[in-house]
C-alpha cells in the first residue's frame, strides 16, 4: 500500500552511489524528496533526474535533500550519476524492499511483472522533517519535475 500525506514514511536503508549506506533516519530534521524512477539512463528517467539536478540548489535552500531510487545496482547508479553530473545520491534497491515499502511496484500480476523486471512506477514522496509524508506526486512531469517539487516545498 502506498503511503499517503500524513502517514509516517516507511523506514528504509540501502547502498547509494559511492557505496555509501543511507537510511531514512539520516534525513531526520530536514525534508527529503524521495523519488522512484523506472530505470537508470533512459530518456524519461534522465529528463527527471536532470530537472532535479538543475533545481538542486533551490531545493536544498528550502531545506530538502534529494534521493532517487530504482532497482539497478550501485555500478549502474554510479555511471548514471557521473554521466549527467547528478549532485545527489541514487539508492540501489536491488531487493525491491524500499519499492515494496512505498507501494511503487503496483499490485497483482502487474506488480509481480514489475518486480521481476525491476521497473518501478514513477512516484515522488516529499517527506517532512518529522518523517511524515507531506506530499505524493503520482505522475511527475519528467522535464519539469524540479519545479513541481519546488512548488510543494
Secondary structure as UniProt FT lines:
FT   TURN            5..6
FT   STRAND          13..16
FT   HELIX           17..19
FT   STRAND          21..23
FT   HELIX           24..27
FT   TURN            28..29
FT   STRAND          31..36
FT   TURN            40..41
FT   HELIX           43..54
FT   HELIX           56..61
FT   TURN            62..63
FT   STRAND          64..70
FT   HELIX           74..84
FT   STRAND          89..92
FT   TURN            94..95
FT   HELIX           97..101
FT   TURN            102..103
FT   HELIX           108..117
FT   STRAND          123..127
FT   TURN            129..130
FT   STRAND          132..137
FT   TURN            142..144
FT   HELIX           145..152
//
